[in-house]
């Protein structure tokens, strides 16, 4: 998030560069490398030299379609919001001892003063700025800025890749929090892509003992069984209705998966919608009413980075296993299309390469 220039403290005795490279979405399906001025800092911000950026489905959607719902790419935009790096400079109000620290970045800036922020729901701030959501630039660049308290120190045991993927892990943790997952819970997850597998690992970390995951791809189901799930179900042939799980988390966005998943929930259970699908979906309303099922969406997350970092450091969540392709900054377009290849889960861009 670029802001007016304020006093900064450089990371070394050498001056910071005046410019940086960025790979920019110019229009739908068109990326180009450009040289841009180094972003300035507000007093409470840090300048992060980006180490790794995970490719999210939203990045791909902006690249392929130019919009997600009301968010339209109507001017050049830097994509990427899953990132880690090292603090290269700090604003005038930030402790200079932070320079050189490896960090995982929570890629958003809430206003901190509105009703939602004051209630602790800063993810619902109406004025929030979020990386790679028009018109706010993201992290397919050599440097980014963020408020200091949204750049979290990470231990040496956490890789740059895992630190970048704390962002999607936060989605999984927030989904489990909203789902009320606790020790002994039984959970169904639809979709064995990156978010589904992350949600399975998160559910296990929260204490779930039975974690069902459904998908149409047998290779993804097999992978999910190795990394979090306890039961795999083929969405084409296995009926999930009647499982009577405590919670259903949809990470697929498929209307049929949502409907079937709801019917797998026990009375007073919870349904959490994470996957991006159709704007309108037909739901089994009488089933929801008769069982008093609690249904909610998930919009990003709040206060998840400290827990995520601890879970990775303790070995309770493994994000490194999700990375299946690696690209230099100039190859960002290839990274955005990597998911079309069989067996791909998570592509990572390295702006320093």
C-alpha distance (Angstrom), angle and dihedral (degrees) to the residues before:
residue distance angle dihedral
X1 . . .
X2 3.76 . .
X3 3.79 119.6 .
X4 3.81 138.1 171.5
X5 3.77 114.0 -65.6
X6 3.81 117.1 -94.6
X7 3.77 132.8 169.8
X8 3.80 113.1 -59.2
X9 3.76 134.4 -172.5
X10 3.84 113.4 -138.8
X11 3.82 121.3 -129.2
X12 3.80 94.4 -124.5
X13 3.75 139.8 14.8
X14 3.78 86.9 -89.3
X15 3.78 117.9 87.3
X16 3.77 118.1 -107.0
X17 3.80 115.4 -105.1
X18 3.76 116.3 -94.2
X19 3.79 92.4 -136.7
X20 3.80 140.9 31.6
X21 3.77 138.4 -161.4
X22 3.80 121.2 -111.0
X23 3.79 134.3 175.5
X24 3.79 106.6 -136.0
X25 3.78 133.7 -162.3
X26 3.80 100.6 -131.2
X27 3.78 96.4 178.0
X28 3.79 138.7 -26.0
X29 3.82 107.5 -41.7
X30 3.82 94.7 -2.2
X31 3.82 124.2 108.8
X32 3.80 127.4 174.9
X33 3.80 136.8 -179.2
X34 3.79 114.6 -122.2
X35 3.79 139.4 172.2
X36 3.81 113.3 -123.6
X37 3.80 135.4 179.8
X38 3.78 113.9 -90.8
X39 3.83 107.0 -98.1
X40 3.78 116.8 -106.4
X41 3.79 124.9 -126.6
X42 3.78 135.1 -121.0
X43 3.80 113.6 -139.3
X44 3.83 92.4 -98.9
X45 3.82 96.6 45.5
X46 3.78 137.1 93.0
X47 3.78 129.1 -147.4
X48 3.81 110.6 -128.4
X49 3.78 122.9 -159.1
X50 3.79 99.7 -143.7
X51 3.80 116.9 -123.5
X52 3.81 104.1 174.2
X53 3.81 136.9 2.8
X54 3.79 123.8 -166.3
X55 3.80 118.7 -143.4
X56 3.81 111.7 -122.5
X57 3.78 128.5 -161.8
X58 3.80 88.7 -113.8
X59 3.82 90.2 58.8
X60 3.79 89.0 52.4
X61 3.80 91.2 47.3
X62 3.80 92.6 52.4
X63 3.80 89.8 47.7
X64 3.81 94.5 48.9
X65 3.81 101.7 34.2
X66 3.80 106.7 18.8
X67 3.78 94.8 -131.0
X68 3.79 147.2 47.5
X69 3.79 112.4 -153.1
X70 3.81 108.1 -57.0
X71 3.81 93.5 -8.2
X72 3.80 108.6 95.6
X73 3.81 127.8 -177.6
X74 3.79 98.3 -133.4
X75 3.82 96.3 151.4
X76 3.84 134.7 28.9
X77 3.81 110.5 -61.5
X78 3.81 134.6 -171.4
X79 3.81 108.4 -135.9
X80 3.82 128.7 -152.0
X81 3.80 130.7 83.3
X82 3.82 104.9 173.3
X83 3.79 103.7 86.3
X84 3.75 152.0 147.5
X85 3.80 132.2 -176.7
X86 3.76 147.0 133.8
X87 3.80 127.7 -75.2
X88 3.80 108.1 -109.0
X89 3.82 100.0 174.5
X90 3.78 140.3 -2.0
X91 3.78 137.3 -141.5
X92 3.78 120.3 -108.7
X93 3.83 93.8 -95.4
X94 3.82 95.5 49.7
X95 3.80 124.3 92.6
X96 3.84 106.9 -104.1
X97 3.82 88.9 -141.2
X98 3.79 87.0 79.7
X99 3.80 90.3 71.4
X100 3.77 110.8 110.9
X101 3.81 95.3 20.7
X102 3.79 118.3 136.6
X103 3.79 109.2 -125.4
X104 3.77 144.9 -177.4
X105 3.79 111.4 -139.2
X106 3.79 125.3 -136.7
X107 3.81 96.1 -151.0
X108 3.76 102.5 -143.2
X109 3.78 141.8 85.1
X110 3.82 116.9 -155.6
X111 3.79 121.3 -169.4
X112 3.86 91.3 -119.3
X113 3.82 92.0 -150.9
X114 3.82 107.1 70.4
X115 3.82 125.5 95.5
X116 3.82 93.6 -97.5
X117 3.80 94.0 48.0
X118 3.80 92.5 48.3
X119 3.80 89.5 50.1
X120 3.81 89.4 55.9
X121 3.81 94.0 -106.4
X122 3.78 96.7 112.5
X123 3.80 90.6 152.4
X124 3.81 86.2 70.7
X125 3.80 94.7 51.2
X126 3.82 106.2 136.4
X127 3.80 90.9 -143.3
X128 3.79 98.2 44.6
X129 3.80 118.4 140.6
X130 3.79 114.0 -144.8
X131 3.77 127.7 -173.0
X132 3.82 115.6 -101.4
X133 3.79 93.3 6.8
X134 3.81 109.0 118.3
X135 2.95 123.8 -67.2
X136 3.84 94.5 13.6
X137 3.81 117.1 84.8
X138 3.79 121.7 -128.8
X139 3.78 139.7 -154.4
X140 3.81 110.1 -73.1
X141 3.78 83.4 111.8
X142 3.79 139.3 85.9
X143 3.82 94.1 -109.4
X144 3.81 137.8 24.0
X145 3.80 135.5 176.2
X146 3.79 128.1 -131.9
X147 3.80 136.7 164.1
X148 3.78 107.9 -85.8
X149 3.80 96.5 -117.1
X150 3.80 90.3 55.9
X151 3.83 91.2 58.9
X152 3.80 104.9 80.1
X153 3.80 123.1 -159.3
X154 3.80 113.1 -120.5
X155 3.81 128.4 -158.4
X156 3.79 122.0 -115.7
X157 3.82 89.6 -108.0
X158 3.83 90.2 67.8
X159 3.81 112.9 80.4
X160 3.80 123.6 -136.5
X161 3.80 88.6 -111.9
X162 3.80 94.4 51.5
X163 3.80 90.3 45.9
X164 3.80 90.2 53.9
X165 3.80 90.9 49.6
X166 3.79 92.1 55.6
X167 3.80 84.0 92.5
X168 3.84 95.0 66.3
X169 3.82 89.3 36.0
X170 3.79 86.5 58.1
X171 3.80 89.0 56.8
X172 3.81 88.9 53.8
X173 3.78 93.2 46.3
X174 3.80 92.1 48.1
X175 3.82 90.3 48.9
X176 3.82 90.4 52.1
X177 3.79 90.4 46.8
X178 3.80 91.1 51.5
X179 3.81 90.0 45.1
X180 3.79 92.0 54.9
X181 3.80 93.5 -124.6
X182 3.80 111.4 -177.8
X183 3.83 138.2 157.4
X184 3.79 109.1 -50.7
X185 3.81 96.1 18.4
X186 3.80 121.2 147.5
X187 3.80 112.8 -141.4
X188 3.80 137.4 -174.6
X189 3.81 119.1 -157.9
X190 3.81 121.9 -170.1
X191 3.80 113.9 -150.3
X192 3.81 126.8 35.7
X193 3.78 96.4 -147.6
X194 3.81 122.1 115.2
X195 3.81 95.2 -69.9
X196 3.81 92.7 45.5
X197 3.80 92.6 50.5
X198 3.79 91.0 44.8
X199 3.82 89.8 49.8
X200 3.81 89.3 51.2
X201 3.80 91.2 52.4
X202 3.79 90.4 46.0
X203 3.81 91.7 49.9
X204 3.80 89.7 51.1
X205 3.82 89.9 50.3
X206 3.81 89.1 51.8
X207 3.80 89.3 54.9
X208 3.81 104.3 -98.3
X209 3.80 110.2 159.1
X210 3.80 100.2 -167.4
X211 3.80 117.0 42.7
X212 3.79 116.0 177.0
X213 3.79 118.4 -170.1
X214 3.79 126.7 -171.7
X215 3.79 131.7 -162.2
X216 3.80 140.0 140.7
X217 3.83 93.8 -122.0
X218 3.81 113.9 84.2
X219 3.82 93.4 -161.6
X220 3.79 91.3 56.3
X221 3.79 91.3 46.9
X222 3.80 90.4 52.2
X223 3.80 90.2 49.9
X224 3.81 91.2 48.8
X225 3.82 90.8 53.4
X226 3.79 89.0 55.4
X227 3.80 93.1 48.5
X228 3.78 113.2 40.6
X229 3.79 112.9 -39.0
X230 3.80 123.4 100.4
X231 3.82 97.4 -165.7
X232 3.83 131.0 31.7
X233 3.79 122.9 -155.1
X234 3.78 127.1 -170.8
X235 3.78 106.4 -131.9
X236 3.81 90.9 -148.7
X237 3.79 97.3 54.9
X238 3.81 110.7 14.2
X239 3.79 120.4 79.5
X240 3.80 113.0 -140.4
X241 3.80 95.6 -176.8
X242 3.78 112.2 113.2
X243 3.81 97.0 26.0
X244 3.81 87.9 122.3
X245 3.79 93.9 -149.1
X246 3.78 121.6 175.9
X247 3.80 92.3 -124.5
X248 3.78 140.5 13.6
X249 3.81 120.2 -155.9
X250 3.78 115.9 -169.1
X251 3.80 113.1 -152.0
X252 3.79 95.3 160.4
X253 3.79 107.0 67.4
X254 3.83 88.6 -145.3
X255 3.83 111.2 140.7
X256 3.81 93.8 -141.9
X257 3.80 91.5 49.5
X258 3.81 89.9 51.8
X259 3.80 93.2 50.3
X260 3.81 94.1 45.5
X261 3.78 92.0 44.5
X262 3.79 92.6 54.0
X263 3.80 89.1 54.5
X264 3.81 89.1 53.8
X265 3.82 91.7 62.6
X266 3.80 122.8 102.6
X267 3.81 122.1 -130.0
X268 3.83 111.9 -68.5
X269 3.81 89.1 13.3
X270 3.78 126.9 138.9
X271 3.80 134.5 -113.3
X272 3.80 119.3 -160.3
X273 3.81 120.3 -169.8
X274 3.81 112.8 -152.7
X275 3.81 106.3 146.7
X276 3.79 120.4 90.0
X277 3.78 110.3 -122.7
X278 3.78 138.3 131.7
X279 3.79 118.0 -13.6
X280 3.80 90.5 -126.6
X281 3.81 125.9 36.8
X282 3.80 129.6 178.3
X283 3.82 109.1 -120.2
X284 3.84 132.6 -165.4
X285 3.80 92.6 -111.3
X286 3.81 97.2 173.8
X287 3.83 90.0 52.4
X288 3.82 89.9 51.1
X289 3.79 91.9 47.9
X290 3.79 97.6 44.7
X291 3.81 92.6 50.0
X292 3.80 95.8 38.1
X293 3.78 89.9 -126.6
X294 3.79 114.9 -176.4
X295 3.82 112.0 -135.5
X296 3.79 126.5 -169.3
X297 3.74 141.3 161.1
X298 3.80 125.1 -132.3
X299 3.79 121.6 -128.8
X300 3.79 109.1 -174.1
X301 3.85 112.8 -67.7
X302 3.79 147.6 -91.4
X303 3.81 130.8 -131.1
X304 3.81 95.1 -9.2
X305 3.83 103.4 125.8
X306 3.84 98.4 82.4
X307 3.81 92.6 51.5
X308 3.80 92.0 43.8
X309 3.80 92.7 52.0
X310 3.81 90.8 49.2
X311 3.82 93.3 49.0
X312 3.82 91.5 51.5
X313 3.79 93.3 45.3
X314 3.82 90.5 49.6
X315 3.82 92.0 50.1
X316 3.80 93.6 -117.5
X317 3.82 92.1 120.9
X318 3.81 125.5 35.8
X319 3.79 114.9 -160.0
X320 3.80 98.3 161.9
X321 3.81 90.4 74.8
X322 3.81 90.1 64.9
X323 3.82 95.4 63.9
X324 3.80 109.6 98.9
X325 3.83 103.1 157.3
X326 3.81 135.6 32.6
X327 3.81 128.7 -161.6
X328 3.79 141.0 179.5
X329 3.81 119.3 -119.3
X330 3.80 91.7 -100.2
X331 3.82 87.9 55.8
X332 3.81 95.1 57.6
X333 3.78 91.6 118.8
X334 3.81 90.6 56.2
X335 3.81 88.1 48.6
X336 3.80 90.3 54.4
X337 3.80 91.4 53.3
X338 3.82 97.2 40.0
X339 3.79 91.8 95.2
X340 3.80 89.9 70.0
X341 3.80 89.0 71.8
X342 3.83 119.6 89.1
X343 3.78 115.4 -101.0
X344 3.80 96.3 20.1
X345 3.79 119.4 137.5
X346 3.80 110.8 157.8
X347 3.79 131.1 9.2
X348 3.80 119.6 -161.2
X349 3.82 127.8 -159.1
X350 3.81 121.0 -151.0
X351 3.84 110.1 -155.2
X352 3.82 91.3 -168.3
X353 3.80 92.0 64.0
